């Protein structure tokens, strides 16, 4: 045995001893009741290879009903909503947000749900998170933001979606790691590079307009103070204030602000309508599943009869709920069969005893030897 293999076995043995000691400590102190079963359940579901079933969704919903913290991290440092976003489980993400979940909660590597969706290219889930107001400028510890993941995956649709809903190219370029524009240049993607440059130029123009408006506002206020101190006519002060308001309106016109407010209100209305529809559909589906799991009760004869049913295919694209035959206990059925055999045997013996005795025929004399071998006299 080499020293390397001996060290590996000793390390594995020490790890298992430590795990046994931890489990013993948890059982003795009763810490299992204080643990967050929701985080452990999502951690387990994220590592299974089979698709989600109805029982998995029902389990997570029941854990949420019990009041477990949605934003708490598991042992790997990942909250449940980040697990759901990484696997594209829109159902779980919507459920977590309805139960007071934080859409911008981070893992130990500062990864949010929207970053996980961009990393795994979950476009539908990314659109939902963007509409719910997720922060698009978060950068994790590995140096990747949403824009950088989009350029790394060469996904032009994802990049357009992020830029449309306010992802800042200026903040993305202000770090020491490679920015989204650097990734676009490395991949020689002219279309994505043009989109990023256009967005960056628009942000720079907006910043310059804001700074000019701020500087002119300070100048106008200073002149207004000087005019007030030198007792100038009030008409001049009113004119300066009106000019200040006009300068503020030039940075962002009234029409644009009203359009933005209208779009935000329409977006909030769509989100609320979607939440109401999803909640009603989920409750109706839950009630239907619970009623299908309960046994069917018939009250026609006054005796409650429980019957199990199953869905059977009657014809193409048509299924029907059919009753199943009652389940028979083998041990009980054996006793019933034995009792039936005993009853039949007793009945047969009673019939034999009750019948009159049959008369016996007289025994005939056996033929003699002369019958078979006759001799002449």
C-alpha positions in Angstrom: 0.0 0.0 0.0 1.4 3.4 -1.0 1.4 6.5 1.1 -1.0 8.3 -1.2 -3.7 5.5 -1.0 -3.3 5.3 2.7 -3.8 9.1 3.1 -6.9 8.9 0.9 -8.4 6.1 3.0 -7.5 8.0 6.2 -9.1 11.1 4.9 -12.3 9.3 3.8 -12.5 7.6 7.2 -12.1 10.9 9.0 -14.8 12.4 6.9 -17.3 9.6 7.7 -16.5 9.8 11.4 -17.1 13.5 11.4 -20.4 13.0 9.5 -21.5 10.4 12.0 -20.6 12.7 14.9 -22.6 15.5 13.3 -25.6 13.4 12.8 -25.4 12.2 16.4 -25.1 15.8 17.6 -28.2 16.8 15.5 -30.3 14.0 16.9 -29.3 14.6 20.5 -30.0 18.3 20.4 -33.1 18.1 18.3 -31.8 20.4 15.7 -33.6 18.7 12.9 -36.9 20.4 13.8 -35.1 23.8 13.6 -33.7 23.2 10.1 -35.2 24.6 6.9 -36.7 21.6 5.1 -37.6 23.8 2.2 -34.0 24.5 1.4 -33.0 20.8 1.8 -35.9 19.7 -0.4 -35.0 22.2 -3.2 -31.3 21.1 -2.9 -32.4 17.4 -3.4 -34.7 18.2 -6.3 -32.0 20.2 -8.1 -29.7 17.1 -8.0 -32.2 14.5 -9.2 -32.0 13.4 -12.8 -35.7 12.6 -13.3 -38.2 15.4 -14.3 -40.4 17.0 -11.7 -43.6 15.2 -10.7 -46.8 16.3 -9.2 -45.8 15.0 -5.8 -42.6 17.2 -5.9 -44.7 20.3 -6.5 -47.2 19.4 -3.8 -44.3 18.8 -1.3 -42.8 22.2 -1.9 -46.2 23.8 -1.7 -46.9 22.1 1.7 -43.5 23.3 3.0 -44.3 26.8 2.0 -47.7 26.5 3.8 -45.9 25.5 7.0 -44.0 28.8 6.9 -40.4 27.9 6.1 -38.1 30.8 5.1 -38.0 31.1 1.3 -34.7 33.2 1.3 -32.6 30.9 3.5 -29.6 29.2 1.9 -28.9 25.5 2.1 -25.6 23.8 3.0 -24.1 24.6 -0.4 -25.0 28.3 0.0 -27.7 28.5 -2.6 -31.3 29.8 -1.8 -34.3 27.9 -3.3 -35.2 30.5 -5.9 -31.7 30.3 -7.4 -32.0 26.5 -7.7 -35.3 27.0 -9.4 -34.0 29.6 -11.8 -31.0 27.5 -12.7 -33.2 24.6 -13.7 -35.9 26.8 -15.4 -38.7 25.9 -13.0 -41.0 28.9 -13.5 -43.7 27.3 -11.4 -41.4 27.3 -8.3 -40.1 30.8 -8.9 -43.6 32.2 -9.2 -44.6 30.3 -6.0 -41.6 31.6 -4.1 -42.2 35.2 -5.1 -45.9 34.9 -4.0 -44.7 33.7 -0.6 -42.6 36.9 0.1 -39.5 35.7 -1.6 -36.7 38.2 -2.5 -36.1 38.3 -6.2 -32.6 39.6 -5.7 -31.5 37.2 -3.0 -27.9 36.0 -3.6 -26.0 32.8 -3.0 -22.6 32.7 -1.4 -20.9 33.5 -4.7 -23.3 36.6 -5.1 -25.4 34.9 -7.8 -29.0 35.9 -8.1 -31.9 34.2 -9.8 -31.6 36.3 -13.0 -27.8 35.6 -13.2 -28.6 31.8 -12.9 -31.2 32.1 -15.6 -28.7 33.9 -17.9 -26.0 31.3 -17.1 -28.3 28.4 -18.1 -30.0 30.3 -21.0 -33.5 30.1 -19.5 -35.1 32.7 -21.8 -38.7 32.3 -20.6 -37.8 32.5 -17.0 -35.5 35.5 -17.7 -38.3 37.4 -19.3 -40.5 36.7 -16.2 -37.8 37.9 -13.8 -37.2 41.0 -15.8 -40.9 41.8 -15.8 -41.0 41.3 -12.0 -38.2 44.0 -11.6 -35.1 41.9 -11.0 -31.7 43.8 -10.8 -29.9 43.2 -14.1 -26.6 44.8 -13.1 -25.5 42.3 -10.5 -22.0 40.7 -10.9 -21.1 37.5 -9.1 -17.7 36.6 -7.7 -16.7 34.8 -10.8 -16.8 38.1 -12.7 -19.9 37.4 -14.8 -23.0 39.6 -15.1 -26.2 39.1 -17.1 -24.8 40.9 -20.1 -21.5 38.9 -20.0 -23.4 35.6 -19.9 -25.5 36.7 -22.9 -22.4 37.6 -24.9 -20.6 34.5 -23.9 -23.5 32.3 -25.1 -23.8 34.4 -28.3 -27.5 34.9 -27.6 -28.6 38.0 -29.4 -32.3 37.7 -28.2 -31.2 37.6 -24.6 -28.9 40.6 -25.1 -31.7 42.6 -26.7 -34.1 41.7 -23.8 -31.6 42.8 -21.2 -30.8 46.1 -22.9 -34.4 46.9 -23.5 -35.2 46.6 -19.8 -32.4 48.7 -18.5 -29.2 46.6 -18.2 -26.4 49.2 -17.9 -23.4 48.8 -20.2 -21.6 51.5 -18.3 -21.7 49.6 -15.0 -20.7 46.4 -16.8 -17.6 48.1 -18.2 -16.6 49.5 -14.8 -15.0 46.4 -13.4 -11.6 44.8 -13.7 -12.8 41.6 -15.4 -13.7 41.3 -19.1 -16.8 43.2 -19.9 -19.6 42.2 -22.3 -18.0 44.3 -25.0 -14.7 42.5 -24.5 -16.4 39.1 -24.9 -18.2 40.4 -28.1 -14.8 41.5 -29.5 -13.2 38.1 -28.6 -16.0 36.2 -30.4 -15.9 38.7 -33.3 -19.7 39.2 -33.1 -20.3 42.5 -34.9 -24.1 42.4 -34.2 -23.7 42.1 -30.4 -20.9 44.7 -30.4 -23.0 47.2 -32.3 -25.9 46.7 -29.9 -23.6 47.3 -26.9 -22.0 50.3 -28.4 -25.3 51.8 -29.3 -26.6 51.3 -25.7 -23.4 52.7 -24.3 -23.6 55.8 -26.5 -27.2 56.4 -25.4 -26.2 56.1 -21.7 -23.4 58.6 -22.2 -25.7 61.1 -23.8 -28.3 60.7 -21.1 -25.5 61.2 -18.4 -24.2 64.4 -20.2 -27.8 65.8 -20.5 -28.4 65.1 -16.8 -25.1 66.8 -15.8 -25.9 69.8 -18.0 -29.3 70.1 -16.5 -27.9 69.8 -13.0 -25.3 72.5 -13.7 -27.8 74.9 -15.3 -30.2 74.3 -12.4 -27.4 75.3 -9.9 -26.7 78.4 -12.0 -30.3 79.4 -12.1 -30.8 78.9 -8.4 -27.7 80.9 -7.7 -29.0 83.8 -9.9 -32.3 83.6 -8.2 -30.7 83.9 -4.8 -28.6 86.9 -6.0 -31.8 88.5 -7.4 -33.6 87.9 -4.1 -30.8 89.4 -2.1 -30.4 92.5 -4.4 -34.2 93.1 -4.3 -34.7 92.6 -8.0 -38.3 92.7 -9.4 -40.2 89.5 -8.7 -41.0 89.1 -12.4 -37.3 88.2 -12.9 -37.4 85.6 -10.2 -40.5 84.0 -11.7 -38.8 84.0 -15.1 -35.7 82.3 -13.7 -37.9 79.6 -12.0 -39.8 79.0 -15.2 -36.5 78.6 -17.1 -35.4 76.1 -14.5 -38.5 74.1 -15.0 -38.1 74.2 -18.8 -34.5 73.0 -18.4 -35.6 70.1 -16.3 -38.3 69.2 -18.8 -35.7 69.2 -21.6 -33.7 66.4 -20.0 -36.8 64.2 -20.0 -39.8 65.5 -21.8 -43.3 65.3 -20.2 -44.5 63.1 -23.0 -41.7 60.5 -22.4 -42.4 60.5 -18.7 -46.1 60.0 -19.2 -45.4 57.2 -21.7 -43.0 55.6 -19.2 -45.5 55.8 -16.4 -48.2 54.3 -18.6 -46.0 51.4 -19.6 -45.1 50.7 -16.0 -48.7 50.7 -15.0 -49.6 48.4 -17.8 -46.8 46.1 -16.8 -47.9 46.0 -13.2 -51.5 45.3 -14.3 -50.3 42.4 -16.5 -48.3 41.0 -13.6 -51.2 41.2 -11.2 -53.6 39.6 -13.7 -51.1 36.8 -14.3 -50.7 36.3 -10.5 -54.4 36.1 -10.0 -54.9 33.6 -12.9 -51.9 31.4 -11.8 -53.2 31.4 -8.2 -56.7 30.4 -9.2 -55.4 27.7 -11.5 -53.1 26.3 -8.9 -55.9 26.2 -6.2 -58.3 24.5 -8.7 -55.6 22.0 -9.7 -54.8 21.3 -6.0 -58.4 20.7 -5.2 -58.9 18.4 -8.2 -55.8 16.4 -7.2 -56.9 16.1 -3.6 -60.4 15.0 -4.6 -58.9 12.4 -7.0 -56.7 11.0 -4.3 -59.7 10.5 -1.9 -61.8 7.3 -2.2 -65.1 7.5 -3.9 -68.1 7.3 -1.5 -71.5 6.0 -2.4 -74.4 6.8 -0.1 -77.3 5.1 -2.1 -77.6 2.1 0.3 -76.9 4.0 3.5 -73.5 2.2 3.8 -70.3 4.0 2.9 -68.4 2.0 0.4 -64.8 3.0 -0.5 -63.9 2.2 -4.1 -60.6 2.8 -5.9 -60.6 4.1 -9.5 -58.1 4.5 -12.3 -58.0 6.2 -15.6 -58.3 3.8 -18.6 -58.1 4.5 -22.3 -61.4 3.9 -23.9 -60.5 5.0 -27.4 -58.0 7.3 -29.1 -57.6 10.5 -27.1 -60.4 9.6 -24.7 -59.9 8.4 -21.1 -62.5 7.3 -18.6 -62.4 6.9 -14.8 -63.2 3.2 -14.1 -63.5 1.4 -10.8 -61.0 -1.1 -9.7 -62.0 -4.5 -8.2 -61.7 -4.6 -4.5 -58.3 -5.8 -3.1 -58.5 -9.2 -1.4 -56.2 -10.0 1.5 -54.5 -13.4 0.7 -54.5 -14.5 4.4 -58.1 -13.7 4.9 -59.1 -15.3 1.7 -57.3 -18.5 2.7 -59.3 -18.7 6.0 -62.5 -18.1 4.0 -61.7 -20.8 1.6 -60.9 -23.2 4.4 -64.1 -22.4 6.2 -66.0 -23.0 3.0 -64.4 -26.4 2.5 -65.3 -27.4 6.1 -68.9 -26.3 5.5 -69.1 -28.3 2.3 -67.6 -31.4 4.0 -70.0 -31.2 6.9 -72.9 -30.8 4.5 -71.8 -33.8 2.6 -71.5 -35.9 5.7 -74.9 -34.9 6.9 -76.4 -35.9 3.6 -74.8 -39.3 3.8 -76.1 -39.9 7.4 -79.6 -38.8 6.5 -79.9 -41.2 3.5 -81.5 -44.7 4.2 -79.2 -47.7 4.0 -79.1 -49.4 0.6 -80.2 -53.1 0.6 -77.4 -55.6 0.1 -77.8 -58.2 -2.6 -77.2 -61.9 -1.7 -73.8 -63.1 -2.4 -73.7 -65.5 -5.2 -71.8 -68.7 -4.9 -68.6 -68.8 -6.8 -68.5 -71.2 -9.7 -66.7 -74.5 -9.1 -63.9 -76.0 -11.0 -66.2 -78.2 -12.9 -67.8 -75.1 -14.5 -64.5 -74.2 -16.1 -63.2 -77.7 -16.8 -66.2 -80.0 -17.4 -65.4 -83.7 -17.5 -67.5 -86.3 -19.2 -69.1 -89.0 -17.1 
